[in-house]
């Protein structure tokens, strides 16, 4: 029996040209159907490519896609998975310098910081600056700062939409 379906988006913010077909193969393999990204130049990093792809698959596919893509050098990406029945969504961000970051996403699209993460930040914070640093880490602020120029450089680029779930 098939699992509960959800949808999401793969945002490849920058990839070396030689890696593009390998990313398509990895996504096709995990999604179970052939996908082709619409690659465009990434102005924020000349010589690299960018693409976006909406996907539809079983819950947990976002994590699988993020894991499959995380080992390649010089790759910046984000993957989202929408919340679905009995399951929060998620966002995975990756940069060559910082590695991978994950945060759960609620039905309103907000990042969710789990209770244990907040308690850990409070126990490690001896002053307000340390508390801010701990919460910035929990929110993925460094990943957002590093990816933001690549997000803006892709404004107006094509997005391939698949059928809605449900």
C-alpha positions in Angstrom: 0.0 0.0 0.0 1.3 3.4 -0.9 2.1 5.9 1.9 0.6 9.3 2.3 1.5 11.7 -0.5 2.9 15.2 0.0 4.6 17.7 -2.2 7.6 19.9 -2.1 10.2 21.8 -4.1 13.9 21.2 -4.8 15.7 24.5 -5.2 19.2 24.0 -6.6 20.7 27.5 -6.0 24.1 26.7 -7.6 25.6 23.6 -9.1 28.6 23.0 -11.3 27.4 22.2 -14.9 28.9 18.7 -14.8 26.8 17.8 -11.7 23.4 18.8 -13.3 22.7 15.4 -14.9 23.7 13.6 -11.8 21.2 15.6 -9.7 18.4 14.8 -12.2 19.3 11.1 -12.0 19.3 11.1 -8.2 15.9 13.0 -8.0 14.4 10.6 -10.6 15.6 7.6 -8.7 14.2 8.8 -5.4 10.9 10.1 -6.8 10.2 7.0 -8.9 9.6 9.0 -12.1 11.7 10.8 -14.6 12.4 14.4 -13.9 14.3 17.0 -15.9 15.3 20.3 -14.3 15.0 23.5 -16.3 18.6 24.7 -15.8 19.5 28.4 -16.1 22.7 30.3 -15.4 23.2 31.4 -11.8 24.3 35.0 -11.9 25.4 35.0 -8.3 28.1 32.4 -9.2 29.2 32.7 -12.8 29.7 29.3 -14.4 27.2 27.6 -12.2 23.6 26.6 -12.9 20.3 26.9 -10.9 17.0 25.1 -11.2 13.7 24.5 -9.3 11.6 21.4 -9.4 8.2 20.8 -7.7 7.8 17.2 -6.7 5.1 14.8 -5.4 5.8 11.7 -3.4 5.4 9.9 -0.1 6.1 11.6 3.2 9.8 11.6 4.1 10.9 12.1 0.5 12.3 15.6 1.3 14.8 14.1 3.8 15.8 11.4 1.3 16.4 14.0 -1.5 18.4 16.1 0.9 20.5 13.1 2.0 21.1 12.1 -1.6 22.3 15.5 -2.6 24.4 16.5 0.4 27.7 14.7 -0.5 28.4 16.7 -3.6 30.9 19.6 -3.4 30.2 23.1 -4.6 26.4 22.5 -4.4 23.9 24.9 -2.7 20.3 23.8 -2.4 17.2 23.9 -0.4 14.5 21.2 -0.3 11.0 21.7 1.1 8.4 19.2 2.0 4.8 20.4 2.8 3.1 19.3 6.0 0.6 16.5 5.4 -1.7 14.2 7.4 -0.1 13.6 10.8 3.3 14.9 9.7 5.0 18.2 9.9 6.8 19.5 6.8 10.4 20.3 6.6 13.1 22.4 5.0 16.6 21.3 4.3 19.3 23.8 3.4 22.8 23.0 2.3 25.9 25.1 1.5 29.5 23.9 0.8 30.8 25.9 3.8 28.1 25.1 6.4 26.9 21.6 5.4 23.2 20.7 5.9 20.6 22.2 8.1 17.0 20.9 8.8 14.1 22.5 10.5 10.5 21.2 10.8 7.8 23.4 9.2 4.2 23.7 10.5 1.1 24.0 8.4 1.4 27.8 8.4 4.9 27.6 6.9 6.7 28.6 10.1 10.0 27.1 11.2 9.4 25.0 14.4 12.0 24.9 17.1 11.5 21.8 19.2 11.2 22.2 22.9 14.4 20.3 23.6 16.3 22.7 21.3 15.0 25.7 23.2 15.8 24.2 26.6 19.3 23.4 25.4 19.8 27.0 24.2 18.6 28.3 27.5 20.9 26.0 29.5 23.9 27.0 27.4 23.2 30.7 27.3 25.0 32.7 30.0 24.1 36.1 28.5 21.7 37.5 26.0 24.3 37.4 23.2 24.9 33.7 23.7 21.1 33.1 23.8 20.7 35.0 20.4 23.6 32.9 19.0 21.9 29.6 20.1 18.5 30.6 18.7 20.2 31.8 15.4 21.7 28.3 15.2 18.3 26.7 15.8 16.7 28.8 13.2 19.4 28.3 10.5 20.2 32.0 10.3 23.7 31.4 8.9 22.3 29.2 6.1 19.7 31.8 5.2 22.3 34.5 5.1 24.6 32.5 2.8 21.7 31.4 0.5 19.9 34.7 0.2 22.1 36.1 -2.7 21.5 32.9 -4.6 17.7 33.1 -4.0 17.5 36.6 -5.3 19.7 35.9 -8.3 17.2 33.2 -9.4 14.1 35.6 -9.3 12.0 35.1 -12.4 13.6 31.7 -13.2 11.2 29.0 -14.4 9.5 26.6 -11.9 8.0 23.3 -13.0 4.8 22.6 -11.2 3.4 19.1 -10.8 -0.1 18.1 -9.9 -1.4 19.0 -6.5 -1.7 16.3 -3.9 -5.2 15.5 -2.7 
